[in-house]
């Protein structure tokens, strides 16, 4: 039996602030303790309540300038686009053809895929991300390489092979049958092996024929607890293209709906240009949206309407969408999310931001019983932030008056430099280098 404890300031969300109000949505312990036994959180509370209850042999690791949060959750990211991050000058459809497809062609080579997967995973951990919903490429090798990499660190991760049988270069297309067979093989090898999950992953409606979307739906029926991961209503031209390719569908979401791809484990990236009936349908099926502000601004796609998603009670997580997004940091992504809401005359509170990057992401992935908060019985995925990470941050935090002010500063000018340590199941998987 291994029991470990950490003492620091601690905060986590216990509910969605848009439903219960900010004050009822989180727990904060200015001087707190978290106790972990065999990878599971067993106690959380104020240090003065817990310190005397710990067995004499339990060593308490103290971080007086730290802030402990749940591990961050990225609900949409492309690991094969790691090396093409910050590609200049195009909007979505042109960007795919000019940059993305040529880069993804390299992932048939498993050695290349493994190299990128290892560097990608290190970037996640360096930025405090402990769970991600990840795109592979059309190649089985890309998914094997990713899962082999994250399995060694016992990370809770979700990934899938891209299904794409039209409107893409020949070197990147599969067929309805081959995509079904390849996906099935990967599901049988990886789905729910340890902390790993598989996501059926048609790239987006324009690159899949109705026959292939049917095969995606078939997979979801044949295996329990699979995810569905794809794109939805990211770009105006994309939406018009979908309408021309699927004229019988009422709207973009209806393309997926007609092939039984909406479920409680379906996550649709972007969802910028939705009508009310699409929000209703997302809610009715328990499907979620991944809000990707950094990517949406960088590629010029538009502004996600978080208030509309809240109005329709649709689950929303946060996504970096690397490489359309320009940072692996969910803190940086929250800074962009704040700006997106500001441009629409709204405010994004620090507590709602924390929720989106942690518990909100877990709820979008239906993993809130396992990750996303620090309640006893949950898995000990957490991060320790350094409130003295830079002279600017240290000075600015000295002028904050409460935990919400402090969070807002960290989310606005914080980045990977703020992440001191990252833990998966109570084991340290990243530590910031000391200078």
Secondary structure, DSSP 8 states (H G I E B T S, - for coil): --EEEEEEEEEEESS-HHHH-GGGSEEEEEEEEEEEETTEEEEEEEHHHHGGGS-TT--EEEEEEEEEEE-EEEEEEEGGGGGG-S--S--HHHHIIIIIHHHHGGGGSHHHHHHHHHHHHHHHHHTTEEEEEEE--SSHHHHHHHHHHHHTTT--EEEE-EE--SSS-GGG---HHHHHHHHHHHHHHHTTSTTEEEEEEE--GGGS-HHHHHHHHHHHHHSTT-EEEEEES--HHHHHHHHHH-TTSSSHHHHHHTTT--STTEEEEE--S--HHHHHHHHHHT-EEEE-HHHHHHTT-----HHHHHHTT-EEEE---TTTSS-S-HHHHHHHHHHHHHTTT----HHHHHHHHTHHHHHHTT-TTTSSS--TTSB--EEEEETTSSHHHHHHHTT--SHHHHHHHHHHH--GGGEEEEEETTEEEEE----
